[in-house]
Amino acid sequence: MTPRFAPGVRLQEDKARGRWVVLAPERMFVPDEHALAVLRLVDGARDEAAIVAALAAQFDAPAEVIAGDVRAMLADLLSRGALRDG
């Protein structure tokens, strides 16, 4: 899977409230710090394995531990229509 944001969906900093949000038509998601780390790597070029590798390096954690959480989060956002594959 090579995730990218669906049309009309974007990650944006809400400076007034001091947080990041995922804005989508008629809805909004407020990611926690771990989800935000994943979403910052969603660019339509990196596949799931590249995102996991980048996070493993960033957090000095085993990729096999991170992979399950990343896969679940991406699948959830895909099912909600916030992400697309490819």
SEVEXTOR-131628 format. One record per residue: residue number from 1; residue in three letters; chain; x, y, z of N, C-alpha, C in turn. Coordinates in steps of 0.1 Angstrom, whole numbers, plus 2048, in hexadecimal, padded with zeros to 3 digits. Layout:
BEGIN
NUM, ALA, A, X, Y, Z, X, Y, Z, X, Y, Z .
...
// end
This chain:
BEGIN
1, MET, A, 808, 7F4, 800, 800, 800, 800, 809, 80C, 800 .
2, THR, A, 805, 816, 7F7, 80C, 823, 7F7, 802, 82D, 7FA .
3, PRO, A, 800, 831, 807, 7F5, 83A, 80A, 7F7, 848, 806 .
4, ARG, A, 7EC, 84F, 803, 7EC, 85D, 800, 7DF, 862, 805 .
5, PHE, A, 7DE, 86F, 808, 7D2, 875, 80C, 7C8, 875, 801 .
6, ALA, A, 7BB, 872, 804, 7B1, 872, 7FA, 7AE, 880, 7F5 .
7, PRO, A, 7A8, 882, 7EA, 7A5, 890, 7E5, 79D, 897, 7F0 .
8, GLY, A, 7A1, 8A4, 7F2, 79A, 8AC, 7FC, 79E, 8AA, 80A .
9, VAL, A, 7A7, 8A1, 80D, 7AC, 89E, 81A, 7BA, 8A2, 81C .
10, ARG, A, 7BD, 8A9, 827, 7CB, 8AE, 829, 7CE, 8AE, 838 .
11, LEU, A, 7DB, 8AD, 83A, 7E0, 8AF, 848, 7E4, 8BD, 849 .
12, GLN, A, 7DF, 8C4, 854, 7E1, 8D2, 855, 7E3, 8D6, 864 .
13, GLU, A, 7EC, 8DF, 866, 7EE, 8E4, 873, 7E4, 8EE, 877 .
14, ASP, A, 7DD, 8EC, 882, 7D3, 8F6, 888, 7DB, 8FE, 892 .
15, LYS, A, 7E1, 909, 88D, 7E9, 911, 896, 7E1, 918, 8A1 .
16, ALA, A, 7D5, 91B, 89F, 7CD, 921, 8A9, 7CB, 918, 8B5 .
17, ARG, A, 7CA, 90B, 8B3, 7C8, 901, 8BE, 7D5, 8FA, 8C1 .
18, GLY, A, 7E0, 8FC, 8BA, 7EC, 8F6, 8BD, 7EC, 8E7, 8BA .
19, ARG, A, 7E6, 8E2, 8AF, 7E5, 8D4, 8AC, 7E5, 8D2, 89D .
20, TRP, A, 7E7, 8C5, 899, 7E5, 8C2, 88B, 7D8, 8BB, 88A .
21, VAL, A, 7D2, 8BC, 87E, 7C5, 8B6, 87B, 7C6, 8B0, 86D .
22, VAL, A, 7BE, 8A6, 86B, 7BB, 8A1, 85D, 7AE, 8A6, 859 .
23, LEU, A, 7AE, 8AF, 84F, 7A1, 8B5, 84B, 79C, 8AD, 83E .
24, ALA, A, 78F, 8AA, 83F, 789, 8A3, 834, 77B, 8A9, 832 .
25, PRO, A, 775, 8A7, 827, 768, 8AD, 825, 75E, 8A9, 830 .
26, GLU, A, 759, 8B3, 837, 74F, 8B1, 841, 753, 8A9, 84D .
27, ARG, A, 760, 8A7, 84F, 766, 8A1, 85B, 774, 8A5, 85E .
28, MET, A, 778, 8A2, 86A, 786, 8A5, 86E, 78B, 89A, 878 .
29, PHE, A, 797, 897, 877, 79E, 88D, 880, 7A9, 895, 887 .
30, VAL, A, 7AA, 892, 894, 7B5, 898, 89C, 7BF, 88C, 89F .
31, PRO, A, 7CA, 88B, 898, 7D3, 880, 89B, 7DB, 882, 8A8 .
32, ASP, A, 7DE, 877, 8AE, 7E7, 878, 8BA, 7F5, 879, 8B4 .
33, GLU, A, 7FF, 87A, 8BD, 80D, 87C, 8B9, 812, 871, 8B0 .
34, HIS, A, 80E, 864, 8B3, 813, 859, 8AB, 80D, 859, 89D .
35, ALA, A, 800, 85B, 89D, 7F9, 85C, 890, 7FE, 867, 888 .
36, LEU, A, 801, 872, 88E, 807, 87E, 887, 814, 87A, 881 .
37, ALA, A, 81D, 873, 888, 82A, 86F, 882, 828, 866, 876 .
38, VAL, A, 81D, 85E, 876, 81A, 856, 86A, 815, 85F, 85F .
39, LEU, A, 80C, 867, 862, 805, 86F, 857, 80F, 879, 851 .
40, ARG, A, 819, 87E, 858, 823, 887, 852, 82B, 87F, 847 .
41, LEU, A, 82B, 872, 848, 833, 86A, 83E, 82A, 866, 832 .
42, VAL, A, 81D, 868, 833, 814, 865, 828, 815, 870, 81D .
43, ASP, A, 81C, 86C, 812, 81E, 875, 807, 81B, 870, 7F9 .
44, GLY, A, 815, 863, 7F9, 812, 85E, 7EC, 81E, 857, 7E5 .
45, ALA, A, 82A, 859, 7EA, 836, 853, 7E5, 83B, 848, 7ED .
46, ARG, A, 83A, 849, 7FB, 83F, 83F, 804, 834, 834, 805 .
47, ASP, A, 839, 828, 804, 830, 81D, 807, 830, 81A, 816 .
48, GLU, A, 827, 811, 81A, 826, 80D, 828, 833, 809, 82E .
49, ALA, A, 83B, 801, 827, 848, 7FD, 82C, 852, 808, 82E .
50, ALA, A, 852, 812, 825, 85A, 81E, 827, 856, 826, 833 .
51, ILE, A, 849, 827, 835, 844, 82F, 841, 848, 828, 84D .
52, VAL, A, 847, 81B, 84E, 84B, 813, 85A, 85A, 815, 85C .
53, ALA, A, 862, 814, 852, 870, 815, 853, 874, 823, 858 .
54, ALA, A, 86E, 82D, 853, 871, 83B, 858, 86D, 83D, 866 .
55, LEU, A, 862, 837, 86A, 85D, 838, 878, 866, 830, 882 .
56, ALA, A, 86B, 824, 87D, 874, 81C, 885, 881, 823, 888 .
57, ALA, A, 886, 82A, 87E, 892, 832, 87F, 890, 83E, 888 .
58, GLN, A, 884, 845, 886, 881, 851, 88E, 880, 84E, 89D .
59, PHE, A, 879, 843, 8A0, 876, 840, 8AE, 87F, 835, 8B4 .
60, ASP, A, 889, 831, 8AC, 892, 826, 8B0, 88B, 81A, 8B6 .
61, ALA, A, 881, 815, 8AE, 879, 80A, 8B2, 879, 7FF, 8A7 .
62, PRO, A, 876, 7F3, 8AB, 876, 7E8, 8A1, 86B, 7EA, 897 .
63, ALA, A, 86E, 7E9, 88A, 865, 7EB, 87F, 859, 7E1, 880 .
64, GLU, A, 85C, 7D5, 885, 851, 7CB, 886, 847, 7CF, 891 .
65, VAL, A, 84B, 7D6, 89A, 841, 7DB, 8A5, 839, 7E7, 89F .
66, ILE, A, 83F, 7EF, 898, 838, 7FB, 892, 82F, 7F7, 887 .
67, ALA, A, 833, 7ED, 87F, 82B, 7E9, 873, 81D, 7E7, 875 .
68, GLY, A, 819, 7DF, 87F, 80B, 7DC, 882, 803, 7E8, 885 .
69, ASP, A, 809, 7F1, 88D, 801, 7FD, 891, 7FF, 806, 884 .
70, VAL, A, 80A, 808, 87C, 809, 810, 870, 7FE, 80A, 867 .
71, ARG, A, 7FF, 7FD, 865, 7F6, 7F6, 85C, 7E7, 7F8, 860 .
72, ALA, A, 7E5, 7F7, 86D, 7D7, 7F8, 872, 7D2, 807, 871 .
73, MET, A, 7DB, 810, 873, 7D7, 81E, 872, 7D4, 822, 864 .
74, LEU, A, 7DD, 81E, 85B, 7DB, 821, 84C, 7CE, 81A, 847 .
75, ALA, A, 7CB, 80E, 84B, 7BF, 807, 847, 7B3, 80E, 84D .
76, ASP, A, 7B3, 813, 859, 7A8, 81A, 85F, 7A5, 827, 857 .
77, LEU, A, 7B0, 82F, 854, 7AE, 83B, 84C, 7AA, 838, 83E .
78, LEU, A, 7AE, 82D, 838, 7AA, 829, 82B, 79B, 826, 82B .
79, SER, A, 796, 81F, 835, 788, 81B, 836, 77F, 828, 839 .
80, ARG, A, 785, 832, 83F, 77D, 83E, 842, 77E, 848, 836 .
81, GLY, A, 785, 844, 82B, 786, 84D, 820, 790, 858, 820 .
82, ALA, A, 798, 858, 82B, 7A2, 863, 82C, 7AE, 861, 824 .
83, LEU, A, 7B1, 854, 822, 7BD, 850, 81A, 7B9, 848, 80E .
84, ARG, A, 7C2, 847, 804, 7C0, 83F, 7F8, 7CD, 837, 7F7 .
85, ASP, A, 7CC, 82C, 7F0, 7D8, 824, 7EC, 7DD, 829, 7DF .
86, GLY, A, 7EA, 82D, 7DE, 7F0, 830, 7D2, 7ED, 83E, 7CE .
// end
